[in-house]
Amino acid sequence: PRRRKRKGATCGGTCSESVFQQEMGGKAKPTKHTSKEIAKKVFEANVNRGGGAGGAAARQDAKCGFKCYVCLCLQPSEKSLQIHFEAKHPKETLDIERARA
């Protein structure tokens, strides 16, 4: 009668591979990046985010009613200018009339 080999047992001493490895096959080479990551990287490289010289006109045409007189940052509303001013320039005092664009 034929003996059954246990999983993890070696194959008679002539082979260093275990029976488990013979049944399962070799390990696959892992991928460095998934196709999702690569597609995201390609998308982000090619989409226009409005920065640089090409987006300068779009940034100037934006609906900005206020301009920070300290750092010249454009803000769409008085509330957002107030939040910006408290976060970025805590030692300065806010003058809304001076900040109107």
C-alpha positions in Angstrom: 0.0 0.0 0.0 1.0 3.5 -0.7 1.8 5.8 2.2 0.1 9.2 2.4 2.4 12.1 3.1 1.6 14.7 5.6 1.4 18.4 4.6 4.7 20.0 5.3 6.6 16.8 5.1 9.5 16.6 2.7 9.4 14.4 -0.3 11.7 11.5 0.6 14.9 13.5 1.3 15.9 14.1 -2.4 13.9 17.3 -2.6 14.1 20.3 -0.3 10.6 21.5 -1.2 7.8 20.5 1.0 4.7 18.7 -0.2 2.7 21.8 0.5 4.7 23.8 -1.9 4.4 21.2 -4.6 0.7 21.2 -4.3 0.3 25.0 -4.3 2.8 26.0 -7.0 5.4 28.8 -6.8 4.9 32.2 -5.4 3.9 34.9 -7.9 6.0 38.1 -8.2 4.1 40.8 -6.3 3.2 44.0 -8.2 4.8 47.2 -7.1 1.8 49.3 -7.8 -1.8 48.4 -8.5 -3.5 49.5 -11.7 -5.8 51.8 -9.6 -2.7 53.7 -8.3 -1.2 54.0 -11.8 -4.5 55.2 -13.3 -4.8 57.8 -10.5 -1.3 59.0 -11.1 -1.9 59.4 -14.8 -5.2 61.2 -14.2 -3.6 63.7 -11.8 -0.7 64.3 -14.1 -3.0 65.2 -17.0 -5.9 67.1 -15.4 -5.8 70.9 -15.3 -6.0 72.0 -11.6 -5.8 75.7 -12.5 -2.2 76.3 -11.4 0.7 77.9 -13.1 0.7 80.4 -15.9 -2.2 78.7 -17.7 -4.6 79.1 -14.7 -3.6 82.7 -13.9 -6.5 84.1 -15.9 -9.0 81.8 -14.3 -7.8 82.7 -10.8 -8.1 86.4 -11.6 -11.6 86.0 -13.0 -12.9 84.1 -10.0 -15.7 85.7 -8.0 -13.5 87.3 -5.3 -14.9 90.1 -3.4 -12.1 90.4 -0.9 -8.3 90.4 -1.0 -6.1 89.9 2.0 -3.9 93.0 2.2 -1.2 91.2 4.0 -0.5 88.2 1.7 -2.7 89.3 -1.3 -4.7 86.1 -1.1 -8.2 86.3 -2.8 -11.2 85.4 -0.8 -14.8 84.9 -2.1 -16.6 86.3 1.0 -16.2 88.4 4.1 -16.6 85.3 6.3 -13.9 83.3 4.5 -11.6 86.4 4.7 -12.2 86.6 8.5 -11.4 82.8 8.9 -8.2 83.2 6.7 -7.1 86.3 8.7 -7.5 84.6 12.1 -5.6 81.5 10.9 -2.8 83.1 8.9 -2.3 86.6 10.5 -3.3 86.4 14.2 -1.3 89.4 15.2 -2.8 91.7 12.6 -6.2 93.4 12.9 -8.7 92.9 10.1 -10.0 96.0 8.2 -12.8 94.9 5.9 -12.9 98.2 3.9 -9.2 97.9 3.1 -9.7 94.3 2.0 -12.5 94.9 -0.6 -11.2 94.1 -4.1 
